[in-house]
Amino acid sequence: MDRYQGTRLGKQEIEGIFLASVEGAIFSEQNILKKNGAMDIDQYDRVCVAIDPAVSSGEGSDETGVIVAGSYKDGQFVDILEDVSGHYKPNEWAELIIHLYQKWKADKVLGEVNNGGDLVEHTLRQAKGGVSVAFHKLHSSKGKRLRAEPVGALYEQHRIFHTQYFEQLEEQMVTFNPDELAKKGQSPDRVDAMVFAVTWLVVERKVPRVRFLHV
């Protein structure tokens, strides 16, 4: 009750109220499929850690979106493995990224140049740990709607699964109307990071040029 009361998902899960999709939203609740946990790491052909960093870490700042996802069957399907988004200082999320990279034997860390890509690279370089991280800069000239729509189509095709109930990510997804959010100057950090991950794993599936950062 403490966690969900007063939220959109709380109305459904606690009060039993069927919720219609938000007008203009790209993702719908019925297309967010669950599975009971992740597979063995070796069963994924690619794993990535995607980050959408907040521009500040003070009180009232946006969260930093951090999503781990893996593809299998040559990119036909994707599992969302972890959502560990939250309020972090740069050194905190850098250490978290390195931990997740090692934990999941990830192939890439993804960061968008347009919104913190250089910050991600610089911060990872400054982090401790002596780990070589394969970092990929995402270059995006598209708006949020155009970026997210192909990912929404994959959810509609039932090709993406959540390995647990990611309540805050899913809350953002089912209320994600990029046009309305843009008018309010808001950015859905968790959804942005998820879209980065799925786009790299499936939508733009290719072998990119990468640089290894010795951090």
MARDODREN-54380 format. One record per residue (C-alpha): residue number from 1; x, y, z. Coordinates in pm, whole numbers, plus 32768, in hexadecimal, padded with zeros to 4 digits. Each point is the difference from the previous one (the first is absolute). Layout:
<bagus>
+-----+------+------+------+
!   n !    u !    v !    w !
+-----+------+------+------+
! NUM !    X !    Y !    Z !
...
+-----+------+------+------+
</bagus>
This chain:
<bagus>
+-----+------+------+------+
!   n !    u !    v !    w !
+-----+------+------+------+
!   1 ! 8000 ! 8000 ! 8000 !
!   2 ! 8118 ! 80F3 ! 805A !
!   3 ! 80AE ! 7FC2 ! 7EB5 !
!   4 ! 7EDC ! 8007 ! 7F0D !
!   5 ! 7EE5 ! 80C3 ! 80A1 !
!   6 ! 7FB3 ! 813A ! 7F3B !
!   7 ! 80AD ! 7F89 ! 7EC2 !
!   8 ! 7F65 ! 7F95 ! 7EB8 !
!   9 ! 8070 ! 7E97 ! 802F !
!  10 ! 7F81 ! 8008 ! 8165 !
!  11 ! 7EA1 ! 804B ! 7F85 !
!  12 ! 800C ! 7EC3 ! 7F33 !
!  13 ! 80BD ! 7F15 ! 80E6 !
!  14 ! 7F6C ! 8071 ! 814D !
!  15 ! 7EA9 ! 8088 ! 7FA4 !
!  16 ! 7FBD ! 7F18 ! 7EDB !
!  17 ! 7FAE ! 811C ! 7F13 !
!  18 ! 8037 ! 7FB5 ! 7E90 !
!  19 ! 80CA ! 811B ! 7F6B !
!  20 ! 7FDF ! 806A ! 7E97 !
!  21 ! 8139 ! 805C ! 7F43 !
!  22 ! 8074 ! 8169 ! 8012 !
!  23 ! 7FA8 ! 80B6 ! 7EBE !
!  24 ! 8132 ! 801D ! 7F24 !
!  25 ! 80CC ! 7F0C ! 80D2 !
!  26 ! 80ED ! 7F1B ! 7F41 !
!  27 ! 7FF9 ! 7EDF ! 80F6 !
!  28 ! 7ED2 ! 7F4B ! 808E !
!  29 ! 7FE4 ! 7F27 ! 8136 !
!  30 ! 7F7E ! 7ECE ! 7F49 !
!  31 ! 813D ! 7FF5 ! 7F2C !
!  32 ! 80EF ! 8000 ! 8127 !
!  33 ! 803B ! 7E8C ! 8028 !
!  34 ! 80A0 ! 7F62 ! 8132 !
!  35 ! 80D9 ! 7ECD ! 8027 !
!  36 ! 807D ! 7F5D ! 813B !
!  37 ! 8162 ! 8082 ! 801E !
!  38 ! 8126 ! 8019 ! 7F12 !
!  39 ! 80A1 ! 7EE5 ! 7F40 !
!  40 ! 8169 ! 7F97 ! 8035 !
!  41 ! 80E8 ! 8114 ! 7F8C !
!  42 ! 8099 ! 7F25 ! 7EF1 !
!  43 ! 7EAB ! 7FDB ! 7F57 !
!  44 ! 7FFF ! 816F ! 7F9C !
!  45 ! 80B3 ! 8053 ! 7EBD !
!  46 ! 802A ! 816F ! 8062 !
!  47 ! 7FDD ! 80BA ! 814A !
!  48 ! 8015 ! 8175 ! 8034 !
!  49 ! 7FEE ! 80FD ! 811A !
!  50 ! 7F53 ! 8140 ! 7F92 !
!  51 ! 8011 ! 8144 ! 80C1 !
!  52 ! 7F42 ! 8147 ! 7FE3 !
!  53 ! 80B9 ! 80DE ! 80FB !
!  54 ! 7F5D ! 811D ! 80BA !
!  55 ! 80A6 ! 814E ! 7FBE !
!  56 ! 800D ! 8045 ! 8178 !
!  57 ! 7FFA ! 7F34 ! 813E !
!  58 ! 7F6A ! 80FA ! 80F3 !
!  59 ! 7EB7 ! 7FE9 ! 80B8 !
!  60 ! 7EDD ! 8006 ! 7F0D !
!  61 ! 80D6 ! 7F9D ! 7ED4 !
!  62 ! 7F96 ! 7EFB ! 7F02 !
!  63 ! 805E ! 7E96 ! 8034 !
!  64 ! 8117 ! 7F5A ! 7F40 !
!  65 ! 7F6C ! 7EEC ! 7F29 !
!  66 ! 80C5 ! 7EBA ! 8010 !
!  67 ! 7F7A ! 7ECF ! 7F47 !
!  68 ! 80A0 ! 7EAD ! 7FBC !
!  69 ! 7F75 ! 7F36 ! 7EDC !
!  70 ! 8064 ! 7ECB ! 7F3E !
!  71 ! 7F9D ! 7F73 ! 7EAE !
!  72 ! 7FE9 ! 7E95 ! 7F94 !
!  73 ! 7FAF ! 7F2C ! 7ED0 !
!  74 ! 80CF ! 80EA ! 7F25 !
!  75 ! 7F4E ! 8133 ! 807F !
!  76 ! 7EA0 ! 7F7E ! 7FCB !
!  77 ! 7FA9 ! 802F ! 816F !
!  78 ! 8072 ! 80E0 ! 811E !
!  79 ! 7FF2 ! 7FDC ! 8179 !
!  80 ! 8002 ! 8136 ! 80D9 !
!  81 ! 80E2 ! 7F80 ! 8114 !
!  82 ! 8023 ! 811C ! 80F7 !
!  83 ! 7F82 ! 815F ! 8042 !
!  84 ! 80E1 ! 80A0 ! 8102 !
!  85 ! 7FAF ! 8168 ! 7FAA !
!  86 ! 800B ! 80FB ! 8119 !
!  87 ! 809A ! 813C ! 8089 !
!  88 ! 817A ! 7FDD ! 7FEF !
!  89 ! 812E ! 80DE ! 8002 !
!  90 ! 80DC ! 7FCB ! 7ECC !
!  91 ! 8103 ! 7F31 ! 80BC !
!  92 ! 7EE7 ! 7F29 ! 808F !
!  93 ! 7F60 ! 7FAB ! 7EB3 !
!  94 ! 8156 ! 7FC5 ! 7F64 !
!  95 ! 8052 ! 7EFA ! 8107 !
!  96 ! 7EA6 ! 7F6A ! 7FD1 !
!  97 ! 802F ! 7FEA ! 7E87 !
!  98 ! 814D ! 7F4D ! 802B !
!  99 ! 7F62 ! 7F0E ! 80F8 !
! 100 ! 7EE1 ! 7FAF ! 7F12 !
! 101 ! 80EF ! 7FE1 ! 7EDA !
! 102 ! 80C4 ! 7EF5 ! 80BA !
! 103 ! 7ED3 ! 7F57 ! 809F !
! 104 ! 7F50 ! 7FC4 ! 7EB3 !
! 105 ! 813B ! 7FD3 ! 7F2D !
! 106 ! 7F78 ! 811A ! 7F2C !
! 107 ! 8075 ! 8049 ! 7E9F !
! 108 ! 7FC8 ! 8176 ! 8008 !
! 109 ! 7FB4 ! 812C ! 80D8 !
! 110 ! 7F21 ! 80F2 ! 7F40 !
! 111 ! 7FF1 ! 8178 ! 8030 !
! 112 ! 7F61 ! 8104 ! 7F1D !
! 113 ! 80E0 ! 8117 ! 7F84 !
! 114 ! 7EDB ! 80EF ! 7FE5 !
! 115 ! 7FB5 ! 7FDD ! 8173 !
! 116 ! 812D ! 7FA7 ! 80D1 !
! 117 ! 80C4 ! 7F19 ! 7F1D !
! 118 ! 8144 ! 80C0 ! 8036 !
! 119 ! 7FAC ! 8016 ! 8172 !
! 120 ! 7FD8 ! 7E87 ! 8014 !
! 121 ! 814C ! 7FBE ! 7F55 !
! 122 ! 80BB ! 80FF ! 80D3 !
! 123 ! 7F68 ! 7F84 ! 8145 !
! 124 ! 804B ! 7E94 ! 7FB3 !
! 125 ! 8168 ! 805F ! 7FB9 !
! 126 ! 8018 ! 809E ! 8158 !
! 127 ! 7F60 ! 7EDB ! 80B6 !
! 128 ! 80CF ! 7F03 ! 80BF !
! 129 ! 8010 ! 7E8C ! 7FC1 !
! 130 ! 8100 ! 7FBB ! 7EF0 !
! 131 ! 7EF5 ! 7F78 ! 7F14 !
! 132 ! 8003 ! 801C ! 7E84 !
! 133 ! 7EA4 ! 8071 ! 7F98 !
! 134 ! 7F82 ! 7FEB ! 7E9A !
! 135 ! 7F4E ! 814D ! 7FDE !
! 136 ! 7F1E ! 805F ! 7EDE !
! 137 ! 7F8B ! 8162 ! 7FC0 !
! 138 ! 7E9F ! 801B ! 7F7D !
! 139 ! 7FCF ! 8110 ! 7EFD !
! 140 ! 7E93 ! 805B ! 7FE0 !
! 141 ! 7F69 ! 8103 ! 7F1A !
! 142 ! 7E9E ! 7F84 ! 803C !
! 143 ! 7F00 ! 8078 ! 80FC !
! 144 ! 7F8B ! 7F27 ! 811E !
! 145 ! 7EC8 ! 7F88 ! 7F49 !
! 146 ! 80BD ! 7F91 ! 7ECA !
! 147 ! 8103 ! 7F4F ! 80D8 !
! 148 ! 7EFD ! 7F50 ! 80D8 !
! 149 ! 7F04 ! 7F94 ! 7EF8 !
! 150 ! 80D0 ! 7EDC ! 7F75 !
! 151 ! 8032 ! 7F86 ! 8166 !
! 152 ! 7E8A ! 801E ! 803E !
! 153 ! 7FC7 ! 7F29 ! 7ECB !
! 154 ! 80E2 ! 7EF2 ! 8090 !
! 155 ! 7F2E ! 7FFF ! 813F !
! 156 ! 7EC7 ! 7FDB ! 7F29 !
! 157 ! 80A2 ! 7ED8 ! 7F50 !
! 158 ! 8041 ! 7F62 ! 8157 !
! 159 ! 8175 ! 7FF5 ! 7FC5 !
! 160 ! 8064 ! 80B1 ! 8142 !
! 161 ! 7FD8 ! 7F6F ! 815D !
! 162 ! 8031 ! 808D ! 815C !
! 163 ! 80AE ! 7F09 ! 80E4 !
! 164 ! 7F54 ! 8094 ! 8130 !
! 165 ! 7F03 ! 810C ! 8056 !
! 166 ! 80B2 ! 8149 ! 7FBE !
! 167 ! 7EF3 ! 80DB ! 8094 !
! 168 ! 809E ! 8155 ! 7FC9 !
! 169 ! 8075 ! 7FB5 ! 7EA0 !
! 170 ! 7EAC ! 7F75 ! 7FA2 !
! 171 ! 7F4F ! 812B ! 809B !
! 172 ! 80D0 ! 80E4 ! 7F21 !
! 173 ! 7FC3 ! 7F27 ! 7ED0 !
! 174 ! 7E84 ! 7FF7 ! 800D !
! 175 ! 7FEC ! 8179 ! 8033 !
! 176 ! 8110 ! 804F ! 7EFF !
! 177 ! 7F76 ! 80FE ! 7F0A !
! 178 ! 8139 ! 80AD ! 7F76 !
! 179 ! 7F3F ! 8127 ! 7F72 !
! 180 ! 7F5B ! 8057 ! 814B !
! 181 ! 8140 ! 7FCA ! 80C4 !
! 182 ! 80BD ! 80E8 ! 7F15 !
! 183 ! 7F03 ! 8114 ! 8042 !
! 184 ! 8040 ! 7FD8 ! 8175 !
! 185 ! 8178 ! 7FEC ! 7FD7 !
! 186 ! 8007 ! 7EA3 ! 8098 !
! 187 ! 80D6 ! 7ED7 ! 7F9E !
! 188 ! 7FB2 ! 7E98 ! 806A !
! 189 ! 815A ! 7F8B ! 806B !
! 190 ! 7FAC ! 7E8F ! 802A !
! 191 ! 7F48 ! 7FEA ! 7EB3 !
! 192 ! 8118 ! 80BB ! 7F4F !
! 193 ! 8105 ! 7F09 ! 807E !
! 194 ! 7F21 ! 7ED6 ! 7FA4 !
! 195 ! 7FCF ! 808A ! 7EA0 !
! 196 ! 8179 ! 8030 ! 7FDC !
! 197 ! 803A ! 7E94 ! 8064 !
! 198 ! 7EF6 ! 7F60 ! 7F21 !
! 199 ! 8060 ! 80DC ! 7ED8 !
! 200 ! 8169 ! 7F8D ! 8012 !
! 201 ! 7FA4 ! 7E93 ! 803D !
! 202 ! 7EF8 ! 7FDD ! 7EEE !
! 203 ! 7F97 ! 8133 ! 7F3B !
! 204 ! 815D ! 8061 ! 7F8F !
! 205 ! 809F ! 7EAC ! 802A !
! 206 ! 815C ! 8015 ! 7F6F !
! 207 ! 8167 ! 7FFB ! 8073 !
! 208 ! 8054 ! 8168 ! 805A !
! 209 ! 8154 ! 809E ! 801F !
! 210 ! 8056 ! 800B ! 8172 !
! 211 ! 8114 ! 8080 ! 80DC !
! 212 ! 8078 ! 7F50 ! 813A !
! 213 ! 801C ! 80E1 ! 812E !
! 214 ! 8103 ! 7F99 ! 8101 !
! 215 ! 7F60 ! 8073 ! 8144 !
+-----+------+------+------+
</bagus>
